[in-house]
């Protein structure tokens, strides 16, 4: 049987690692991971943070009373540093983001592109992607397109007059054609 003291000690050990990884995933990596991956990386991070806190407490014994606060601060700082490092790394090594992402949308549409979207009800919409819902925030990866236009069967582009943008539900997308970034004309 586990005592309340053992449970509290376990939480004090694990929470800073989970906090660090949550900050990193939300602000840095921005991809979903399986529960197993989340748990393993968080426990490893927690162990590193605990070792760091143990080292600080060994040097400054008076910090033993604020051990949890020190560990939580270390978790937040670790998460922020990991996020900043990941953001900088992906800026200079773009393929790193593509390798870590599980979503094609993250790889293909990190910046606005002109697209043609074929919907499940056989309509074709052309426009510039302004926003794709983040997989961290939503299970429905909707796409918001600005400067939308209908494309008819003869490939004529018919602007949607008076419409600033259109939100397309992922479940209504049959096919997406990503056009050259400099050309808004459908091919």
ZADO-1210 file (C-alpha; in nm, 4 decimals, padded with zeros to 6 digits):
<atoms>
<atom x="00.0000" y="00.0000" z="00.0000" code="UNK" pos="1"/>
<atom x="00.1221" y="00.3472" z="-00.0860" code="UNK" pos="2"/>
<atom x="00.1194" y="00.6063" z="00.1871" code="UNK" pos="3"/>
<atom x="00.0105" y="00.9657" z="00.1380" code="UNK" pos="4"/>
<atom x="00.3688" y="01.0725" z="00.1966" code="UNK" pos="5"/>
<atom x="00.4943" y="00.8410" z="-00.0822" code="UNK" pos="6"/>
<atom x="00.2295" y="00.9739" z="-00.3212" code="UNK" pos="7"/>
<atom x="00.3211" y="01.3342" z="-00.2361" code="UNK" pos="8"/>
<atom x="00.6920" y="01.2587" z="-00.2888" code="UNK" pos="9"/>
<atom x="00.6163" y="01.1008" z="-00.6271" code="UNK" pos="10"/>
<atom x="00.4146" y="01.4052" z="-00.7368" code="UNK" pos="11"/>
<atom x="00.6894" y="01.6407" z="-00.6200" code="UNK" pos="12"/>
<atom x="00.9331" y="01.4418" z="-00.8314" code="UNK" pos="13"/>
<atom x="00.7201" y="01.4083" z="-01.1480" code="UNK" pos="14"/>
<atom x="00.5232" y="01.7332" z="-01.1752" code="UNK" pos="15"/>
<atom x="00.8210" y="01.9566" z="-01.2709" code="UNK" pos="16"/>
<atom x="00.9070" y="01.7248" z="-01.5631" code="UNK" pos="17"/>
<atom x="00.5495" y="01.7154" z="-01.6898" code="UNK" pos="18"/>
<atom x="00.5330" y="02.0951" z="-01.6561" code="UNK" pos="19"/>
<atom x="00.8562" y="02.1399" z="-01.8543" code="UNK" pos="20"/>
<atom x="00.7397" y="01.9059" z="-02.1322" code="UNK" pos="21"/>
<atom x="00.3937" y="02.0645" z="-02.1515" code="UNK" pos="22"/>
<atom x="00.5501" y="02.4089" z="-02.1975" code="UNK" pos="23"/>
<atom x="00.7866" y="02.2672" z="-02.4597" code="UNK" pos="24"/>
<atom x="00.5100" y="02.0912" z="-02.6529" code="UNK" pos="25"/>
<atom x="00.2730" y="02.3885" z="-02.6485" code="UNK" pos="26"/>
<atom x="00.5243" y="02.6626" z="-02.7326" code="UNK" pos="27"/>
<atom x="00.8052" y="02.4745" z="-02.9060" code="UNK" pos="28"/>
<atom x="00.7454" y="02.1379" z="-03.0678" code="UNK" pos="29"/>
<atom x="00.3680" y="02.1865" z="-03.1132" code="UNK" pos="30"/>
<atom x="00.2836" y="01.8306" z="-03.2085" code="UNK" pos="31"/>
<atom x="00.0842" y="01.5681" z="-03.0299" code="UNK" pos="32"/>
<atom x="00.2577" y="01.2708" z="-02.8832" code="UNK" pos="33"/>
<atom x="00.1242" y="00.9403" z="-02.7582" code="UNK" pos="34"/>
<atom x="00.0625" y="00.9010" z="-02.3871" code="UNK" pos="35"/>
<atom x="00.3598" y="00.6657" z="-02.3691" code="UNK" pos="36"/>
<atom x="00.5952" y="00.9165" z="-02.5341" code="UNK" pos="37"/>
<atom x="00.4587" y="01.1973" z="-02.3163" code="UNK" pos="38"/>
<atom x="00.5105" y="00.9923" z="-02.0002" code="UNK" pos="39"/>
<atom x="00.8586" y="00.8648" z="-02.0857" code="UNK" pos="40"/>
<atom x="00.9993" y="01.2040" z="-02.1854" code="UNK" pos="41"/>
<atom x="00.8359" y="01.3723" z="-01.8861" code="UNK" pos="42"/>
<atom x="00.9810" y="01.1171" z="-01.6415" code="UNK" pos="43"/>
<atom x="01.3262" y="01.1557" z="-01.7963" code="UNK" pos="44"/>
<atom x="01.2974" y="01.5343" z="-01.7757" code="UNK" pos="45"/>
<atom x="01.1742" y="01.5074" z="-01.4167" code="UNK" pos="46"/>
<atom x="01.4767" y="01.2944" z="-01.3272" code="UNK" pos="47"/>
<atom x="01.7120" y="01.5553" z="-01.4752" code="UNK" pos="48"/>
<atom x="01.5336" y="01.8364" z="-01.2924" code="UNK" pos="49"/>
<atom x="01.5436" y="01.6373" z="-00.9662" code="UNK" pos="50"/>
<atom x="01.9188" y="01.5826" z="-01.0108" code="UNK" pos="51"/>
<atom x="01.9642" y="01.9550" z="-01.0721" code="UNK" pos="52"/>
<atom x="01.7595" y="02.0456" z="-00.7641" code="UNK" pos="53"/>
<atom x="01.9500" y="01.7869" z="-00.5555" code="UNK" pos="54"/>
<atom x="02.2747" y="01.9506" z="-00.6664" code="UNK" pos="55"/>
<atom x="02.1494" y="02.2968" z="-00.5720" code="UNK" pos="56"/>
<atom x="02.0229" y="02.1746" z="-00.2333" code="UNK" pos="57"/>
<atom x="02.3610" y="02.0056" z="-00.1689" code="UNK" pos="58"/>
<atom x="02.5386" y="02.3360" z="-00.2323" code="UNK" pos="59"/>
<atom x="02.2796" y="02.5538" z="-00.0549" code="UNK" pos="60"/>
<atom x="02.1186" y="02.3389" z="00.2204" code="UNK" pos="61"/>
<atom x="01.8782" y="02.6170" z="00.3183" code="UNK" pos="62"/>
<atom x="01.6981" y="02.5617" z="-00.0160" code="UNK" pos="63"/>
<atom x="01.5743" y="02.2210" z="00.1057" code="UNK" pos="64"/>
<atom x="01.2666" y="02.3928" z="00.2537" code="UNK" pos="65"/>
<atom x="01.1670" y="02.5337" z="-00.0866" code="UNK" pos="66"/>
<atom x="01.2610" y="02.2257" z="-00.2866" code="UNK" pos="67"/>
<atom x="00.9223" y="02.1953" z="-00.4617" code="UNK" pos="68"/>
<atom x="00.9168" y="02.5626" z="-00.5587" code="UNK" pos="69"/>
<atom x="01.2739" y="02.5328" z="-00.6857" code="UNK" pos="70"/>
<atom x="01.1800" y="02.2232" z="-00.8893" code="UNK" pos="71"/>
<atom x="00.8715" y="02.3944" z="-01.0368" code="UNK" pos="72"/>
<atom x="01.0753" y="02.7014" z="-01.1335" code="UNK" pos="73"/>
<atom x="01.3356" y="02.4696" z="-01.2885" code="UNK" pos="74"/>
<atom x="01.0550" y="02.2944" z="-01.4811" code="UNK" pos="75"/>
<atom x="00.9176" y="02.6215" z="-01.6187" code="UNK" pos="76"/>
<atom x="01.2647" y="02.7490" z="-01.7104" code="UNK" pos="77"/>
<atom x="01.3514" y="02.4152" z="-01.8729" code="UNK" pos="78"/>
<atom x="01.0299" y="02.4257" z="-02.0787" code="UNK" pos="79"/>
<atom x="01.0961" y="02.7835" z="-02.1903" code="UNK" pos="80"/>
<atom x="01.4587" y="02.7087" z="-02.2792" code="UNK" pos="81"/>
<atom x="01.3638" y="02.3951" z="-02.4723" code="UNK" pos="82"/>
<atom x="01.0935" y="02.5904" z="-02.6603" code="UNK" pos="83"/>
<atom x="01.3336" y="02.8723" z="-02.7483" code="UNK" pos="84"/>
<atom x="01.6035" y="02.6272" z="-02.8571" code="UNK" pos="85"/>
<atom x="01.3575" y="02.4293" z="-03.0708" code="UNK" pos="86"/>
<atom x="01.2175" y="02.7437" z="-03.2317" code="UNK" pos="87"/>
<atom x="01.5681" y="02.8694" z="-03.3133" code="UNK" pos="88"/>
<atom x="01.6789" y="02.5293" z="-03.4399" code="UNK" pos="89"/>
<atom x="01.3818" y="02.4915" z="-03.6735" code="UNK" pos="90"/>
<atom x="01.4388" y="02.8416" z="-03.8071" code="UNK" pos="91"/>
<atom x="01.7932" y="02.7488" z="-03.9142" code="UNK" pos="92"/>
<atom x="01.7318" y="02.3790" z="-03.9865" code="UNK" pos="93"/>
<atom x="01.3821" y="02.3679" z="-04.1425" code="UNK" pos="94"/>
<atom x="01.3840" y="01.9922" z="-04.2034" code="UNK" pos="95"/>
<atom x="01.3996" y="01.9342" z="-03.8250" code="UNK" pos="96"/>
<atom x="01.0391" y="02.0516" z="-03.7853" code="UNK" pos="97"/>
<atom x="00.9274" y="01.8309" z="-04.0716" code="UNK" pos="98"/>
<atom x="01.0979" y="01.5293" z="-03.9151" code="UNK" pos="99"/>
<atom x="00.9337" y="01.5889" z="-03.5757" code="UNK" pos="100"/>
<atom x="00.5861" y="01.6699" z="-03.7042" code="UNK" pos="101"/>
<atom x="00.3129" y="01.4140" z="-03.7397" code="UNK" pos="102"/>
<atom x="00.0926" y="01.6426" z="-03.9468" code="UNK" pos="103"/>
<atom x="00.1481" y="01.7086" z="-04.3165" code="UNK" pos="104"/>
<atom x="-00.0156" y="02.0472" z="-04.2637" code="UNK" pos="105"/>
<atom x="00.2675" y="02.1490" z="-04.0286" code="UNK" pos="106"/>
<atom x="00.5249" y="02.0627" z="-04.2913" code="UNK" pos="107"/>
<atom x="00.3547" y="02.1969" z="-04.6025" code="UNK" pos="108"/>
<atom x="00.1724" y="02.5020" z="-04.4710" code="UNK" pos="109"/>
<atom x="00.3941" y="02.6636" z="-04.2043" code="UNK" pos="110"/>
<atom x="00.3594" y="02.9886" z="-04.3989" code="UNK" pos="111"/>
<atom x="00.0669" y="03.1147" z="-04.6058" code="UNK" pos="112"/>
<atom x="00.0355" y="02.9475" z="-04.9461" code="UNK" pos="113"/>
<atom x="-00.2140" y="02.9704" z="-05.2273" code="UNK" pos="114"/>
<atom x="-00.4210" y="02.6539" z="-05.2454" code="UNK" pos="115"/>
<atom x="-00.7059" y="02.4944" z="-05.4302" code="UNK" pos="116"/>
<atom x="-00.9294" y="02.2827" z="-05.2125" code="UNK" pos="117"/>
<atom x="-01.1634" y="02.0225" z="-05.3530" code="UNK" pos="118"/>
<atom x="-01.4467" y="01.9577" z="-05.1112" code="UNK" pos="119"/>
<atom x="-01.6301" y="01.6307" z="-05.0564" code="UNK" pos="120"/>
<atom x="-01.9372" y="01.7837" z="-05.2227" code="UNK" pos="121"/>
<atom x="-01.7409" y="01.8412" z="-05.5482" code="UNK" pos="122"/>
<atom x="-01.6802" y="02.2146" z="-05.5100" code="UNK" pos="123"/>
<atom x="-01.3398" y="02.3736" z="-05.5700" code="UNK" pos="124"/>
<atom x="-01.2235" y="02.6737" z="-05.3681" code="UNK" pos="125"/>
<atom x="-00.9110" y="02.8764" z="-05.4368" code="UNK" pos="126"/>
<atom x="-00.7464" y="03.1145" z="-05.1915" code="UNK" pos="127"/>
<atom x="-00.4574" y="03.1834" z="-04.9605" code="UNK" pos="128"/>
<atom x="-00.4277" y="02.9834" z="-04.6387" code="UNK" pos="129"/>
<atom x="-00.4343" y="03.2243" z="-04.3474" code="UNK" pos="130"/>
<atom x="-00.4652" y="02.9699" z="-04.0697" code="UNK" pos="131"/>
<atom x="-00.4718" y="02.5959" z="-04.0153" code="UNK" pos="132"/>
<atom x="-00.5954" y="02.4825" z="-03.6760" code="UNK" pos="133"/>
<atom x="-00.3158" y="02.3550" z="-03.4587" code="UNK" pos="134"/>
<atom x="-00.3236" y="01.9845" z="-03.3707" code="UNK" pos="135"/>
<atom x="-00.2346" y="02.0759" z="-03.0118" code="UNK" pos="136"/>
<atom x="-00.5488" y="02.2869" z="-02.9766" code="UNK" pos="137"/>
<atom x="-00.8038" y="02.0931" z="-03.1802" code="UNK" pos="138"/>
<atom x="-00.8868" y="01.7540" z="-03.3223" code="UNK" pos="139"/>
<atom x="-01.0659" y="01.9262" z="-03.6121" code="UNK" pos="140"/>
<atom x="-00.7904" y="02.0759" z="-03.8246" code="UNK" pos="141"/>
<atom x="-01.0009" y="02.3349" z="-04.0001" code="UNK" pos="142"/>
<atom x="-00.8433" y="02.5633" z="-04.2592" code="UNK" pos="143"/>
<atom x="-00.9187" y="02.9366" z="-04.2938" code="UNK" pos="144"/>
<atom x="-00.8673" y="03.0738" z="-04.6453" code="UNK" pos="145"/>
<atom x="-00.8598" y="03.4447" z="-04.7317" code="UNK" pos="146"/>
<atom x="-00.9251" y="03.5932" z="-05.0760" code="UNK" pos="147"/>
<atom x="-01.1470" y="03.2930" z="-05.1543" code="UNK" pos="148"/>
<atom x="-01.2830" y="03.2183" z="-05.4987" code="UNK" pos="149"/>
<atom x="-01.4862" y="02.9413" z="-05.6557" code="UNK" pos="150"/>
<atom x="-01.3222" y="02.7515" z="-05.9388" code="UNK" pos="151"/>
<atom x="-01.5712" y="02.6130" z="-06.1880" code="UNK" pos="152"/>
<atom x="-01.5361" y="02.3007" z="-06.4051" code="UNK" pos="153"/>
<atom x="-01.3745" y="02.5111" z="-06.6821" code="UNK" pos="154"/>
<atom x="-01.1114" y="02.6401" z="-06.4339" code="UNK" pos="155"/>
<atom x="-01.2629" y="02.9882" z="-06.4305" code="UNK" pos="156"/>
<atom x="-01.1934" y="03.1686" z="-06.1044" code="UNK" pos="157"/>
<atom x="-01.5054" y="03.3369" z="-05.9663" code="UNK" pos="158"/>
<atom x="-01.4248" y="03.5593" z="-05.6664" code="UNK" pos="159"/>
<atom x="-01.6573" y="03.5346" z="-05.3681" code="UNK" pos="160"/>
<atom x="-01.7726" y="03.8936" z="-05.3652" code="UNK" pos="161"/>
<atom x="-01.7933" y="04.0518" z="-05.0214" code="UNK" pos="162"/>
<atom x="-01.6317" y="03.7503" z="-04.8537" code="UNK" pos="163"/>
<atom x="-01.3096" y="03.8121" z="-04.6617" code="UNK" pos="164"/>
<atom x="-01.2397" y="03.4493" z="-04.5831" code="UNK" pos="165"/>
<atom x="-01.3856" y="03.1037" z="-04.5632" code="UNK" pos="166"/>
<atom x="-01.3466" y="02.8333" z="-04.3001" code="UNK" pos="167"/>
<atom x="-01.3278" y="02.4814" z="-04.4394" code="UNK" pos="168"/>
<atom x="-01.3835" y="02.1887" z="-04.2056" code="UNK" pos="169"/>
<atom x="-01.1245" y="01.9144" z="-04.2418" code="UNK" pos="170"/>
<atom x="-01.3968" y="01.6550" z="-04.2816" code="UNK" pos="171"/>
<atom x="-01.5179" y="01.8424" z="-04.5945" code="UNK" pos="172"/>
<atom x="-01.1765" y="01.8421" z="-04.7656" code="UNK" pos="173"/>
<atom x="-01.1256" y="01.5765" z="-05.0291" code="UNK" pos="174"/>
<atom x="-00.8052" y="01.7087" z="-05.1867" code="UNK" pos="175"/>
<atom x="-00.5698" y="02.0064" z="-05.1493" code="UNK" pos="176"/>
<atom x="-00.3470" y="02.1426" z="-05.4226" code="UNK" pos="177"/>
<atom x="-00.0704" y="02.3698" z="-05.2905" code="UNK" pos="178"/>
<atom x="00.0176" y="02.6305" z="-05.5506" code="UNK" pos="179"/>
<atom x="00.3394" y="02.8199" z="-05.6010" code="UNK" pos="180"/>
<atom x="00.3720" y="03.0850" z="-05.3226" code="UNK" pos="181"/>
<atom x="00.4019" y="03.3716" z="-05.5697" code="UNK" pos="182"/>
<atom x="00.1122" y="03.2703" z="-05.7956" code="UNK" pos="183"/>
<atom x="-00.2517" y="03.3006" z="-05.6862" code="UNK" pos="184"/>
<atom x="-00.3782" y="03.1611" z="-06.0181" code="UNK" pos="185"/>
<atom x="-00.5118" y="02.8052" z="-06.0110" code="UNK" pos="186"/>
<atom x="-00.3599" y="02.5664" z="-06.2571" code="UNK" pos="187"/>
</atoms>
